[in-house]
């Protein structure tokens, strides 16, 4: 890591809070939603980097200004229609550096043959194009020609934005006059393949320029997962996550066990996993089957989780769930977890819940003490006692007999303790009354203790943003395959998953899905923040304004029938007919009236007529949408 003390204040965004960080990576990534102040942060970062003795160059998101393909007179004229004025090269360089623009890259290409050779090689070998810097009438004009032939053409007027981006960014990368680059959204206009190519080129130059003058320090503001190429824990510690109304967060230290798990996970850290850096409300699940079923159900139910910044991310196991959850806490990302029931009894999720203040408060408020682990331990012991008694029973009920036979096959095996406990709990959830009838009064008392305690523990985990499947795991909520809830193989899981997935994809009846997954859907919905776009209040405001205008016009005698309403300029029916349709208007001689309207089908699926009269109080006007 490179030591550079940085202290940034953005009072308009963060009030009195301050960002401080001393240790930086060779490549530092700044991520976060739009509007969190990343560009303002970059401006101050540049100033402070410069004060530390570095030579930074900031390239902002509007860096191609002046290189637009067309001249848009109404929005302002480009000074580069004829090319770059050679007599103004110094001004162009200075203004480009001051405002974070990239047009001056072509001056570098003109003046630096070594840099131009690298760009020419790139163009020829990757894009099969040739660049020529032509001087015409005191102007420098970049021109491009395809290697396969054809006429030469002006880069500004006829070349794609992506190539302009790549050429100019790489020019500043290859130019050694700057030893620090701050790039605001370098992914703009670039195909994912070329984003990865650009990052590969950046890696070649990344290093501490004060140790090796051929190296550069990088700060990359990005919304693209392709720039989050995490290869080491140091890469992870070099990510800043920006939030609304507060300074960015970063990982400074990690628990040794968490670091060990993350090191093993990084080689399979793909673009799907990287979503959590960009999502303010990620939801972590264990496996891809959970991720697929949950995502498809949300999609089919038109439950847009993306609106709340949520995404469903599978990470492979319970320990990984715990590590990612703790990682999110360090980055101030409001993560959520949906996990299988056995997370109660094994893995690190219990530790995560135990350390959560909201979980502790929940069990205190419910009179259960403060120690979550003790409560789960008591549950574990009581379940084991019930299992021990049950396996020596001879019963006639098939459901109870099934659990007995399954327990017999695993109850004496040392490393199957958690399976015994989890299976016993699932069986009680499914067949409490049947099991209750077969055990002794002592164990009946334990069952009466276990079920409400189990519900409290579900609530305690939920308070820590960890949702548990009470029936065991997501497969127990499948509706298209008959599965043994106690004993099914990976092959069974795979087959049932594809059957279930195909059914959900094919189903077009929302009510059918809500009925079939009536137990699962509430668990899923409660696991993501609910943000719904409410048209009604905005629509009501517009209708109320129009309603008042109609009431006034009728009371003054300006309108006497429906055609008059539609033609009256003050009513402006031509505009309002985009949101409502007047169905009927009856006006009496005493100017009392009734008007019936319908809301546009583009705004509501409810087919209803709404009536109002001269006595309707506009702001009390109600309708459904």
GUBA-917489 format. One record per residue (C-alpha): x, y, z; residue in one letter. Coordinates in steps of 0.05 Angstrom, whole numbers, plus 5000, padded with zeros to 4 digits. Each point is the difference from the previous one (the first is absolute). Last residue first. Layout:
<atoms>
XYZa
...
</atoms>
This chain:
<atoms>
389350704815x
494050115043x
496350665009x
498850525054x
498350744998x
500950315069x
504750534971x
494750194948x
494050065046x
494449754955x
493950455005x
499850214927x
500249264981x
505049444992x
499649304971x
505449474989x
499049434950x
504149385011x
504449534959x
505949885045x
506449874959x
502650695016x
504550534968x
500249784927x
492749825006x
498350735007x
495750185060x
492550024986x
495350595011x
492850135018x
497450715012x
493750165039x
497150695001x
496550565038x
499950624958x
492850185020x
497949824929x
503049315007x
506749764972x
501249284980x
507049794979x
501949294978x
506249594983x
505550535009x
506649634988x
505950095046x
507750004996x
501650224928x
493150334997x
503050525046x
503950334944x
494550044948x
495150155056x
503350675014x
494350215047x
501950734990x
499849924924x
492849735000x
499049504943x
499349365041x
495550345051x
495750304945x
499249314970x
497649735067x
494650525012x
498750695031x
507050275013x
501950725011x
493950095046x
504050275058x
498349405044x
501949534942x
506950324990x
501450015075x
498349255009x
504149824938x
506250385026x
499349675067x
499849314967x
506250164959x
504250175062x
497249385036x
501849574940x
507250244999x
501049915075x
496649314998x
504849764946x
506050185043x
497049675061x
497849394961x
506349864961x
503549685059x
506449674977x
501349445048x
506049915045x
500049405046x
506549825032x
501849274988x
499549415047x
492750095018x
498249874928x
503749344999x
496949735065x
493150234977x
501049644934x
501849325029x
493749825038x
495050184946x
504449714945x
494449634964x
494850545015x
504450594981x
502249634937x
492849864980x
498150725014x
505650244953x
497549574942x
505049994943x
503749385021x
505249764949x
506250275036x
497349775067x
498849294974x
506749964966x
503550215064x
496249485042x
501749434952x
507350244996x
500550035075x
496749325010x
505249664956x
505950355033x
497549875071x
498749264985x
507049944971x
502850355062x
496649465040x
493750015042x
498849775071x
495750365050x
495050404959x
499149424952x
498050364936x
493650014959x
501550494944x
496050594972x
498650395064x
506950175028x
499950305070x
504349455030x
505150134945x
501250695031x
503049715063x
497749765068x
492650145011x
501450625041x
504350304944x
504250515038x
500350744985x
506250375026x
499150755005x
502450025073x
492850095024x
498449404955x
504849575041x
496350205063x
493249874967x
502049304978x
502649905072x
493250215028x
496549514954x
504649455024x
498650185073x
492549954984x
501049314970x
505249735049x
496450115067x
493649644982x
504449464970x
503849955066x
493449915038x
498149444953x
506949715014x
498249945074x
493049754984x
503149434960x
500149984924x
495349744946x
494450525002x
504850584996x
503149704937x
493350014965x
498350705026x
506650304979x
500149714930x
503250514953x
503550475049x
501749415045x
503049624940x
504250604982x
502550045072x
501849265003x
503650044933x
504150595024x
502049665065x
501849344968x
503750344943x
503950425050x
502149375038x
502249644936x
507550065014x
499749515058x
495749464967x
495149685049x
493950394977x
501149914925x
496149394974x
495349985060x
498050724987x
497549824930x
496049425025x
496850425055x
498550574952x
496449534953x
496249665057x
497350685021x
497350124930x
497549294992x
496049995065x
500349295028x
505250105054x
505549605034x
504250465042x
507549935015x
501850544950x
495150505031x
503350025068x
506950194974x
496950494950x
496250355056x
506350055041x
503950274941x
494850544987x
500550215073x
507650064997x
500050404935x
494750485025x
504250125063x
506150134956x
496050484957x
498150405061x
507149995027x
502750244932x
495050585000x
502550265067x
496350635023x
494149765042x
493649714971x
495150515025x
497350194932x
503150695002x
506749695018x
499649514941x
498550574953x
505250475029x
505449484989x
497949904928x
499950754988x
507050075030x
503049484953x
505849595028x
495649385013x
497250044930x
506949984969x
502249445047x
493849594981x
501950114927x
506749675011x
498449284982x
495849505037x
493749975043x
495650574980x
502850004929x
496649314995x
493650364983x
502450224931x
501950734988x
497450654971x
504850575016x
499650754998x
505250544988x
499550735018x
506850224972x
503950405052x
506649754970x
501949665066x
492949725006x
500549744929x
506349615018x
496449705060x
494449754955x
504949754948x
503649605053x
493649715030x
497249784933x
506849704982x
499749585063x
493049774981x
501849794930x
500750164926x
499550744991x
493450114964x
498050724987x
492850264995x
500050754983x
497050595036x
500650744984x
492950165022x
497750074928x
503949374983x
495249595043x
494550104948x
494449555024x
496449854936x
497849335029x
503549654942x
506550385013x
499949895075x
498649264988x
505649954949x
505150335046x
498149545058x
500349374958x
506750184967x
503650235063x
497749405040x
502449544944x
506650394996x
501849845072x
500650305069x
496050654997x
502250735008x
495250584991x
503250664980x
497150665025x
504550584979x
502049634937x
506350204963x
505149635042x
494949435008x
499949904925x
507149735002x
497449295011x
496849994930x
506250294968x
504149415027x
503949855064x
502149284987x
507450125014x
498050475057x
496449475042x
506249675030x
502950675020x
493150205027x
499749395045x
507050145029x
498450745009x
493649825038x
504049535045x
505250545014x
494850535015x
500850574950x
503150695004x
499450654961x
493949864957x
497250644969x
494450495010x
498650644961x
497850645036x
492750135018x
493750294971x
498749464948x
505049444997x
506849884967x
503749345003x
507650064997x
503849404975x
507549935014x
499049515058x
497249494950x
506150074956x
504449905062x
496149355014x
502449754932x
497849894929x
493950444995x
498550224929x
494850525016x
500750384934x
495349514965x
494850125054x
498550684967x
497250605037x
506950315006x
504450535031x
507149774990x
505950275041x
506749794972x
507350095021x
505149964945x
506549624987x
506150174958x
502850435057x
500749385044x
500150135076x
496750694998x
495749764942x
496849475044x
496949474955x
495149894944x
502850044929x
498749304976x
493549985040x
497350594961x
501049614935x
496049425028x
494650485023x
499550274929x
499349304972x
494649835051x
496150624980x
501449804928x
496549345008x
494250335038x
498850464939x
502150715015x
495550614992x
501550235072x
504049485037x
505150525022x
494750265049x
504150565032x
507449854993x
504950295050x
507049884971x
506450085040x
507150044975x
499050514945x
505450184950x
500849254985x
495149994942x
497849284988x
493850065045x
498350694973x
500149724929x
496249385024x
494250425023x
499950404935x
500149404954x
495049595041x
495050575006x
500450194927x
499249274980x
493849945043x
497050654975x
499749744929x
503750334943x
496750434947x
500350745018x
505650045051x
504449474969x
499850334931x
499949514943x
504949654953x
496649664941x
499749244994x
505149465011x
500449375042x
504550375049x
494250475016x
501950735000x
499850515056x
501550755002x
502150435058x
499950754982x
505350495023x
498450704977x
504550554970x
497049954931x
500049234999x
504749595043x
498149264997x
500949515056x
499149314968x
496849405034x
499749314970x
494549485011x
499649255007x
496650075068x
504449555043x
506649954963x
499950664963x
496950445052x
504249735057x
506450054959x
498450724981x
498750165074x
506749715020x
503650364944x
496650655020x
502749965070x
507249934975x
498850564949x
498150495053x
498350704973x
494249834954x
497349455045x
500550465060x
496150534960x
494949464985x
499149865074x
498250745007x
492849804986x
499649645067x
496450475047x
500850045076x
498450755006x
506750275020x
504149484963x
496250124935x
500350755011x
507649985008x
501149534941x
495450394954x
503350655022x
506949724984x
497749744932x
496750664980x
504350174939x
498849294974x
492550115000x
497049305010x
495649774943x
495450374952x
493849835039x
504050055065x
497250645030x
493349655011x
493850434999x
494650055053x
493549635015x
495950304943x
505849924952x
500849255011x
506349834960x
500349264987x
504649425018x
501650285069x
507550095012x
499550685033x
498049705068x
503049305002x
501850085073x
492950075026x
500849435050x
506250325029x
507449884984x
504250225059x
507650034991x
504449955062x
507350205008x
501849755070x
503450415055x
495049915056x
496750674983x
498349714932x
496449415033x
496250515041x
497650394940x
498249384961x
496149715058x
496150645007x
497649954928x
498949255006x
495450095060x
495850484960x
499649464946x
498049465050x
494750445034x
494749485016x
495450224942x
500349364960x
501049385043x
506849785026x
507049794978x
507050275008x
505649524980x
507350075019x
505549704957x
507050035032x
496649935067x
499250535053x
501550085074x
498750665035x
492550104998x
495650555027x
493050224979x
496750545042x
493150105029x
497550705017x
494550044947x
501449414953x
497150244934x
500550765001x
505649935051x
504649604953x
506349925042x
505949574980x
506249785039x
505149594962x
506749755030x
503849624945x
503549365022x
500249484944x
497849285014x
</atoms>
